[in-house]
Amino acid sequence: MRVIAGERKGMPLKAVSGMTTRPTTDKVKESLFNILGPFFEGGVALDLFAGSGGLGIEALSRGMEKAIFIEKDGRAFHNLKENISKCRYEECTEVYRNDATRALKLLIKREVQADLIFLDPPYKKHQYYEMVEDIVSNGVISKEGTIVCEHDTETDLPDAFINFHKFREEKYGGTIISFYRLDEEEGDCVE
């Protein structure tokens, strides 16, 4: 696992061994970011099931100015902090060891708003995708933002979460990446 592009291109990242996390492969990560931009001019990324931090760190390397990482697993959290330090991103990150649902409630209370949100919960944990409704209804995602959901082929996500509509879906083996953006016609409905 490594940083694919940007200011930290080629930097190796430490992943957790075993079955507790499932890092996004470099091939999928590269494709995902090519769809998103592939580079950014500032903004905030939120990585809700961060694992070792590969997606959020990639977003920083490609131009996001800040990233918030949420990870519950102790070993993954340790690697996440190590990877952030290795990439010298301590100054532009917030890192929390917490359950994503609990962390989201705290982010809503703080009125945090992100421009790019990664939601990659453990496969088979379908209930976590319901968080997208809270993300949209509470304005955690900006009007110009994108929500990226990574899931297995057995998980069927809706075409829309409130007024954030799926604009693209890509399949990579047993993994699907679904991309959501605000429907421009309904853009005025978001507070």
C-alpha positions in Angstrom: 0.0 0.0 0.0 1.3 3.4 -1.0 0.4 7.0 -1.8 -0.4 7.0 -5.6 -0.1 10.7 -6.6 0.5 14.2 -5.4 3.0 15.6 -2.9 3.6 12.3 -1.1 3.6 10.1 -4.2 5.3 6.8 -3.7 5.3 7.0 0.1 4.7 3.5 1.5 1.9 3.1 4.0 1.7 0.5 6.7 -1.4 -1.7 6.6 -2.9 -3.9 9.4 -2.2 -7.6 8.9 -5.1 -10.0 9.5 -8.8 -9.8 8.9 -9.8 -6.8 11.1 -9.5 -4.3 8.2 -9.6 -4.4 4.4 -7.5 -1.7 2.8 -8.5 -0.3 -0.5 -6.1 -1.7 -3.1 -3.8 0.8 -4.9 -5.5 -0.1 -8.2 -9.0 0.8 -6.8 -7.7 3.9 -5.0 -6.1 5.2 -8.2 -9.3 4.6 -10.2 -11.4 6.2 -7.5 -9.3 9.4 -7.4 -9.2 9.6 -11.2 -13.0 9.7 -11.1 -13.0 12.3 -8.3 -10.7 14.8 -9.8 -7.9 13.6 -9.6 -6.5 16.7 -7.7 -8.1 19.1 -5.3 -7.7 22.8 -4.5 -8.2 22.7 -0.7 -11.2 21.3 1.2 -11.9 18.9 4.0 -11.9 15.1 3.7 -13.7 12.9 6.2 -12.6 9.2 6.4 -15.2 7.5 8.6 -13.8 3.9 8.6 -10.2 5.0 8.1 -8.3 1.8 8.7 -4.7 2.6 8.0 -5.7 6.0 6.4 -5.0 5.2 2.8 -7.9 7.2 1.4 -7.7 10.3 3.6 -3.9 10.5 3.2 -4.3 10.2 -0.6 -6.8 13.0 -0.5 -4.3 15.2 1.4 -1.5 14.3 -1.0 -3.7 15.4 -3.9 -4.5 18.8 -2.4 -7.1 18.6 0.3 -6.1 21.0 3.1 -7.5 18.9 6.0 -8.6 15.4 6.8 -10.5 13.9 9.7 -10.0 10.2 10.4 -12.2 8.0 12.5 -11.1 4.4 13.3 -12.2 2.1 16.1 -9.8 -0.8 15.8 -6.8 -0.4 18.0 -4.1 -1.9 15.7 -5.5 0.0 12.7 -5.6 3.2 14.7 -1.9 2.8 15.7 -1.0 2.3 12.0 -3.1 5.2 11.0 -1.3 7.6 13.4 2.1 6.1 12.2 1.2 6.7 8.5 0.0 10.3 9.2 3.3 11.0 11.0 5.4 9.3 8.3 3.7 11.5 5.7 4.1 14.6 7.9 0.4 15.4 8.0 0.0 15.8 11.8 -0.7 19.6 11.4 -3.6 19.1 9.0 -5.4 16.1 10.5 -7.8 15.2 13.3 -7.6 11.6 14.3 -10.2 9.9 16.6 -10.4 6.4 17.9 -14.1 6.0 18.1 -17.1 4.2 16.6 -18.1 5.9 13.4 -21.7 6.4 14.5 -20.7 8.0 17.8 -18.1 10.1 16.0 -20.6 11.3 13.4 -22.9 12.6 16.2 -19.9 14.6 17.7 -19.0 16.0 14.2 -22.7 17.0 13.7 -22.6 18.7 17.1 -19.4 20.6 16.2 -21.0 21.5 12.8 -18.2 20.0 10.8 -18.6 20.2 7.1 -16.6 18.1 4.7 -16.1 18.3 0.9 -15.2 14.6 0.4 -16.5 11.8 2.6 -15.3 8.2 2.5 -17.6 5.5 3.9 -15.9 2.1 3.8 -17.4 0.1 6.7 -16.7 -3.6 7.2 -18.5 -5.6 4.6 -21.7 -7.2 5.9 -22.3 -4.2 8.2 -25.1 -2.8 6.1 -26.5 -0.7 8.9 -23.5 1.7 8.6 -24.7 3.0 5.2 -27.7 4.4 7.0 -25.2 7.0 8.3 -25.3 8.7 4.9 -28.8 9.9 5.6 -27.5 11.7 8.8 -24.5 13.0 6.9 -26.8 14.6 4.2 -29.6 15.8 6.5 -27.3 17.4 9.0 -25.1 19.2 6.4 -21.9 17.3 7.2 -21.3 17.1 3.4 -21.0 20.5 1.6 -23.3 21.3 -1.3 -20.4 20.8 -3.7 -19.2 17.7 -1.9 -19.0 14.0 -2.9 -19.7 11.0 -0.8 -17.8 7.8 -1.8 -19.2 4.5 -0.5 -17.1 1.3 -0.9 -19.1 -1.9 -0.5 -19.3 -5.5 -1.6 -21.4 -6.8 -4.5 -24.1 -8.2 -2.1 -24.8 -4.7 -0.7 -27.3 -2.8 -2.8 -27.1 0.9 -2.1 -30.0 3.2 -3.1 -29.9 5.6 -6.1 -30.2 8.5 -3.7 -29.7 9.5 -0.1 -32.2 12.3 0.3 -31.0 14.7 -2.5 -27.5 13.2 -3.0 -27.8 11.0 -6.0 -25.6 8.2 -7.2 -23.8 9.6 -10.3 -21.4 6.7 -10.8 -20.8 3.2 -9.7 -17.7 1.2 -10.5 -17.1 -2.5 -9.9 -13.7 -4.0 -9.1 -13.9 -7.7 -8.5 -16.0 -8.2 -5.4 -15.9 -4.4 -4.5 -18.2 -1.7 -5.7 -17.5 2.0 -5.3 -20.7 4.2 -5.4 -20.3 8.0 -5.8 -22.9 10.5 -4.6 -23.3 14.2 -5.3 -26.1 16.7 -4.7 -28.7 16.7 -7.5 -28.2 20.2 -9.0 -32.0 20.7 -9.5 -32.5 20.0 -5.8 -29.5 22.0 -4.6 -31.6 24.8 -3.2 -33.2 22.3 -0.8 -30.1 21.7 1.2 -29.6 24.0 4.2 
